[in-house]
């Protein structure tokens, strides 16, 4: 599990500024194409085929390459070659920061070592917090699945940076959605994020310009949450989940009272923070 990106670690340590990090991330995205973009560039897929695979990714929890193979659009050898080429073209954020003159090589080595130790501590913290939950397996699945769905739809990375045992202790700001499920447990998945980030997610999901935070943007974020929660429940059998899920509700956070047992997972893009809250209740 990725608990924190190296760039965010440097930002919190005040080694680099947010502008420096965003500049480095922008360069990294330009140099590191997505697998579909790379397949188009190498003429292994056309644009229509790549978009078709992206649509399937919203319906099933699988990798771009695995779906392409299942649909007979790429061979396993071609996917392996694409992954190798993608890896070659993806520079580490630390290397970019050195190239930009924001770090030197000696400092980079020191901070990389410190970051690895920090990640290990964060992992232990995560396990300690969720161990008190009624359903820690679901929370692990949420923590693992959300970054994958986010990257596929929003074309950017997001990492789990913290977990808080009781979301009632937090100050919630921004837009707020939730969805209920009946399965092995009754539980509610809540998403809380800044409105401008929600608009970004809506634009990416709809694949069309959304100039304002209007009903269309809200509906798009609801569908984003629907897609994400579908992927979570896809991992459980019908007997465990019961297949019962409510519609996604956009609500006023001021009129919602969190339960005592509601751990909050905090994800960060380096610019925005997104909170995912999981309330679990015995049936």
C-alpha positions in Angstrom: 0.0 0.0 0.0 1.3 3.4 -0.9 0.9 5.6 2.2 2.5 8.7 0.9 4.2 9.9 -2.3 7.8 11.0 -2.0 6.9 14.5 -3.3 4.3 15.0 -0.6 6.8 13.8 2.0 9.3 16.4 0.8 6.5 19.1 0.8 5.5 18.3 4.4 9.2 18.4 5.5 9.4 21.9 3.8 12.2 20.6 1.6 10.4 21.8 -1.5 7.5 24.2 -2.1 4.1 23.3 -3.5 4.9 25.1 -6.8 8.1 23.1 -7.2 6.3 19.9 -6.6 3.5 20.7 -9.0 6.1 21.7 -11.6 7.9 18.3 -11.2 4.6 16.4 -11.2 3.6 18.1 -14.5 6.8 17.1 -16.1 6.4 13.5 -14.8 2.9 13.3 -16.3 4.2 14.6 -19.7 7.0 12.1 -19.8 5.0 9.2 -18.4 2.1 8.3 -20.8 -0.7 6.0 -19.7 -0.7 2.5 -21.2 -3.4 3.3 -23.6 -1.7 6.5 -24.8 1.5 4.5 -25.3 -0.3 1.8 -27.2 -1.8 4.4 -29.6 1.6 6.0 -30.0 3.2 2.7 -30.9 0.3 1.9 -33.2 -0.8 -1.2 -31.3 -4.2 0.3 -30.7 -6.3 3.1 -32.3 -8.0 5.8 -30.3 -11.4 4.1 -30.5 -10.0 0.8 -29.2 -8.2 2.6 -26.3 -11.4 4.4 -25.3 -13.4 1.2 -25.4 -10.9 -0.4 -22.9 -11.2 2.7 -20.7 -15.0 2.3 -20.7 -14.7 -1.4 -19.6 -12.3 -0.4 -16.8 -15.2 1.6 -15.3 -17.2 -1.6 -15.1 -14.7 -4.0 -13.8 -11.7 -3.9 -11.5 -9.0 -4.9 -13.9 -5.9 -3.5 -15.5 -5.9 -1.8 -18.9 -3.5 -4.5 -20.3 -5.5 -7.4 -18.9 -8.7 -6.1 -20.4 -7.0 -5.6 -23.8 -5.9 -9.2 -23.7 -9.3 -10.5 -22.8 -10.9 -8.5 -25.6 -8.2 -9.9 -28.1 -7.0 -6.3 -28.8 -3.4 -7.0 -27.5 -1.4 -10.1 -26.8 0.4 -10.8 -23.5 3.7 -10.2 -25.2 2.6 -6.8 -26.4 1.3 -5.8 -23.0 4.5 -6.8 -21.4 6.4 -4.8 -23.9 4.2 -1.8 -23.3 4.7 -2.1 -19.5 8.4 -2.2 -19.9 8.4 0.8 -22.2 6.1 2.7 -19.8 8.5 1.9 -17.0 11.4 3.3 -19.0 9.6 6.5 -19.7 8.5 7.2 -16.1 11.2 9.1 -14.3 11.1 9.2 -10.5 9.9 12.4 -9.0 13.2 12.7 -7.1 15.2 12.6 -10.3 13.0 15.4 -11.8 13.5 17.5 -8.7 17.3 17.1 -9.1 17.1 18.0 -12.8 15.2 21.1 -11.9 17.8 22.0 -9.3 15.4 21.7 -6.3 17.5 18.9 -4.8 21.0 17.6 -5.1 21.9 13.9 -5.4 23.3 13.6 -1.9 20.1 15.1 -0.3 18.0 12.9 -2.5 19.5 9.7 -1.2 19.1 10.9 2.4 15.4 11.8 2.0 14.6 8.6 0.1 15.9 6.6 3.0 13.9 8.7 5.5 10.8 8.5 3.4 10.9 4.7 3.3 11.1 4.6 7.1 8.1 7.0 7.3 6.1 4.8 5.0 6.7 1.8 7.2 5.5 3.7 10.3 2.4 4.9 8.4 1.6 1.3 7.4 1.7 0.2 11.0 -0.5 3.1 11.9 -3.0 2.1 9.3 -3.2 -1.5 10.5 -3.5 -0.4 14.1 -6.4 1.9 13.3 -8.4 -0.5 11.2 -7.8 -3.4 13.5 -10.6 -2.0 15.8 -13.1 -1.9 12.9 -15.9 -4.5 12.6 -14.8 -5.1 9.0 -11.1 -4.3 8.4 -11.1 -6.2 5.1 -13.5 -3.7 3.5 -11.4 -0.8 4.7 -8.2 -2.4 3.3 -10.1 -2.9 0.0 -11.2 0.8 0.0 -7.7 2.0 0.6 -6.3 -0.2 -2.2 -9.1 0.4 -4.8 -9.7 4.1 -4.7 -6.2 5.2 -6.0 -6.6 2.8 -8.9 -10.0 4.1 -9.9 -8.9 7.7 -9.4 -5.9 7.2 -11.7 -7.9 5.5 -14.4 -10.6 8.2 -14.5 -8.8 11.4 -13.5 -5.5 10.6 -15.3 -3.6 11.5 -12.2 -2.2 9.9 -9.0 -3.6 10.0 -5.5 -2.1 8.4 -2.4 -3.4 7.4 1.0 -1.6 9.8 3.4 -3.3 9.2 6.7 -6.1 7.4 8.5 -8.1 8.7 11.5 -9.9 6.2 13.8 -13.0 8.4 14.3 -14.1 10.8 11.5 -16.2 12.7 14.1 -13.0 14.3 15.2 -12.5 15.9 11.8 -13.6 19.2 10.5 -15.3 18.4 7.2 -15.2 20.9 4.4 -16.4 20.7 0.8 -18.9 18.5 -1.0 -20.3 15.3 0.6 -21.8 12.1 -0.8 -22.7 8.8 0.7 -24.0 5.4 -0.4 -25.4 2.5 1.7 -24.8 -1.2 1.3 -26.3 -4.3 2.9 -24.0 -7.3 3.0 -22.0 -9.2 5.6 -22.4 -5.9 7.5 -24.5 -2.8 6.9 -22.2 0.0 6.0 -22.1 3.4 4.4 -19.4 4.8 2.2 -19.0 8.6 2.4 -16.9 10.9 0.2 -15.9 14.4 1.3 -13.8 16.6 -1.0 -13.3 20.3 -2.0 -15.9 21.5 -4.6 -13.2 22.4 -7.1 -11.7 19.0 -6.9 -15.2 17.5 -7.3 -15.6 19.5 -10.4 -12.2 18.2 -11.7 -13.4 14.6 -11.0 -16.7 15.3 -12.7 -15.0 16.7 -15.8 -12.7 13.6 -16.0 -15.6 11.2 -15.5 -17.9 12.8 -18.1 -15.0 13.4 -20.5 -16.4 16.8 -21.4 -15.9 20.4 -20.2 -18.0 21.3 -17.1 -17.5 25.0 -16.5 -19.4 25.3 -13.3 -20.3 23.4 -10.2 -23.8 22.6 -11.3 -26.2 19.6 -11.3 -24.3 17.9 -14.1 -21.1 18.1 -12.2 -22.7 16.7 -9.1 -24.3 13.8 -11.0 -20.9 13.0 -12.5 -19.2 12.8 -9.1 -22.1 10.6 -7.9 -21.3 8.2 -10.8 -17.7 8.3 -9.9 -18.6 7.1 -6.4 -20.9 4.5 -7.9 -18.1 3.2 -10.1 -15.6 3.1 -7.2 -18.0 1.3 -4.8 -18.9 -1.2 -7.5 -15.2 -2.1 -7.8 -15.1 -2.6 -4.0 -18.1 -4.9 -3.9 -17.0 -6.8 -7.0 -14.4 -8.4 -4.8 -17.0 -10.0 -2.6 -19.4 -12.8 -3.5 -23.1 -12.2 -3.9 -23.7 -14.2 -0.7 -21.5 -11.8 1.2 -22.7 -8.5 -0.3 -26.3 -9.5 -1.0 -26.1 -7.2 -4.0 -28.1 -4.5 -2.3 -26.9 -0.9 -2.7 -28.7 2.4 -2.4 -28.5 5.3 -4.8 -25.7 7.8 -4.1 -26.9 10.7 -2.0 -25.5 14.3 -2.2 -26.1 15.8 1.2 -25.5 18.8 3.4 -22.7 17.7 5.7 -24.1 20.0 8.4 -27.2 17.8 8.6 -25.4 14.6 8.8 -24.2 13.0 12.1 -21.3 10.5 11.8 -21.4 7.4 14.0 -18.8 6.6 16.7 -17.2 3.9 14.6 -16.3 5.7 11.3 -12.6 5.6 10.3 -11.6 8.2 7.8 -9.0 7.5 5.0 -7.3 10.6 3.7 -6.1 10.6 0.1 -4.0 13.4 -1.3 -3.1 14.4 -4.9 -0.5 16.9 -3.8 -3.0 19.7 -4.4 -6.3 18.4 -3.0 -7.3 16.1 -0.2 -10.2 13.6 -0.4 -11.7 12.0 2.6 -13.3 8.5 2.4 -15.3 7.5 5.5 -16.5 4.0 6.1 -19.3 3.4 8.7 -19.8 -0.2 9.5 -22.7 -1.6 11.6 -23.5 -5.2 12.5 -26.6 -6.6 10.8 
